Amino acid sequence: MKFNAAQRSVFGSKIMDSLEREEREERESAMPSMRVACARWSSASIPYGWHALVHGTPGDVVRAVEAVGHLGNSLVIDHMARVAVSEAALARQLDNVCALLRNESVWIKVSGVDRITAGDLDAPQARTILEHLLAVAPTRAIWGTDWPHPNLSYPVPDDRALLGWLQAAAGNESLLRAVLSENPSRLYG
């Protein structure tokens, strides 16, 4: 992939040279790396104002954001980065995700509380996770129902209960309005 002068000035010549070199090496091995695949996607999507939705385990999310986070697209981390309340490494995983959110192009979707609690909407750690994420990125947090709730190992949650959880956990009306209306309006235009 050849980058034009404007792309080189935005992304930096050293990065572009590195990506071009990686692409040559990847062509030879016929398996594109995440960095090369992300660079291809980013350069093709920037003119359209598209963003990427990153969905995976906390480790996968960190690797994906590190691969594409500097390329100029907005990134939305889905399902609160799937930081599971049952994980022994909860604090470290949450710190890693909050560090990603310090990048102004990274957003967080604070839906999927059921996914991080295995369906237990009363898990107190879930509210703590939400509070940390909203403290770091209150103007870059959005929400969605996750309907029809695919790939669950527990009963499908009631969307009204999920929204009720968010309303209670957000803590105040202005933050709730930002998450449900103002922030998505800015992201999606």
N, C-alpha and C positions, 0 to 999 in steps of 0.2 A: 504494500500500500504506500503510495506516495502522498505526502502531506503538502498542501500548498503553503504559501508564505504566511497567510493569515492564521492557519492552524498552527504553524510553527511558532508564531509570536504568542498565541494564546497558551499553547501547551509547553512551549520551550523546545528548542532545537535538540538538546541532549535527550529529552524524553522521546521525541519523534525519531531521532536516529536509533535509539535503543529499540523502539517498537518496530521500526523497519528491519533492523537486524534480527530481532526475534521472529518477525514474520518470515524472513528468508529461512531461518533455521527451522521454523515450524513447517514450512512448505516441504522442506526436505524430510521431515519426520511424518508429515501428513496428519498431525494432530495439533490443532491450534490451542495455545495456552489461553488461560482465562484473560490475561492482560491483552493479548492480541485480539481475541474475540470481543472483549469489551471496547477496545479502541476502535474496532471496525464498526460496532454498533453505535458508539458515541458519535463518531464522525458522520455517520449516516443520519442520525436522529436529531442532532442539535438544530439543524435548520427548521425542524418542525416543533421545537419546544417540548419534546417528549421527555418523560422521566422514566427511570427504571424502578421496578418493584423488586426488592430483594427479600426472598423468603427462604429461610433455612434455619439450621441450628445457630446458636450464637457464634460458634467458630466459623461456620460457613459465611455468615453475615459479615464478620470482620474481614475475612479474606476477599469477599466480593467488593465491599466498599473500598478496601485498600487498593484493589485492582482498578476500579473505575471512578472512585471518588474525586480524583483530580482532573478528570477529563472535561468537566464543564456541564454535565447533566445533573439535574436534581435526582436524588435517589430517595426512595421511600422504603424504609425497613418495615416489613409486614409483621403482624402478630406480636408486637412488643418484643421482636427479635427472638421469640420463643424461649425466653429466659424462664425456665421451669422452676417453680417454687420448691420443687422437691430435690433439686440438684444441690449437692454439697458445695459446688463452686458458684453458687448464686451470686454472692457479693462480687466476685471477680468478673463473672460474665456481665453483670449489670454495670460495673465500672467500665468494662471494655465498650459496651454499647453506648454509654453516656459519653465516653471519649469520642466516639464516632459522631455523635450528635453535636459536638462543638463545631463541626464543619457546617457552615451555613447552607450548603447544598444538600445536606442529609436531613430527611424528614423521618418521622416515626408514625406508624399506624398503631394506635393504642387499642385496637380491637383484638379479639381472640383471648380474652381473659380466661375463658373456659379451656383454651389450649395450654395455657401455662399452669393451670391448676387441676388438670384432668377432670374438669367439669365442676369443681367445687368453688362456687362463686363467693363463698364465705371465707376463703383462705386469706388470712390477714396479710401475708407476704405479697399478694397480688396488688393490694392497695399501695403498699410500700414501693413496689416496682413502678406502678403508675406515677406516683408522686415524684420519684427520681427522674423518670423520663420527662414529665411535664416541667419539672424545675429546670432542666437543661434546655428543652426546646418547646416552650409554651406557644410560640408562634409558628412552629413547624410540626405540630401534632395534629393528626386527623383520625377519624374513626369510621368504621364500616361494620355491617352486621356479620359478615362472613357467610351469609346465607348462600347456599343450602347446607353449609357446614359439612363438607366432605371429609372422609378419612378420619372419623372419630372412633375411639375405642370405648366411649361412654355415651349415654343418651344425648340426643341432639338437644342443645339448649334452646330455651324460649328467647327469641330476639328481644322481647319486651324486658325480660329479666336482665339481659346483657346491657341494654340501654339504661335500665334502672341502676345497675351496678355502676356504670360510668357516671351517671348523674350524682349518685351518692359519693363516689370516690373522688370526683373532680374537685369537690370542695367549695366552688363558688360559681355563680351563674355566668360571670364574664369569661372564665376559663372554659366552661362548658360550651358557651356560644362560639368561642374561638375554635375549639376542637371540632364542633359539629357544623359550623357554617363559615366563619371568617377565614380560617386557614385553608380549608378545601377550595374556597373561592379563589384564593391567591394561587394555589398550586395548579388548579385546573382551568383558571381563567374564566 
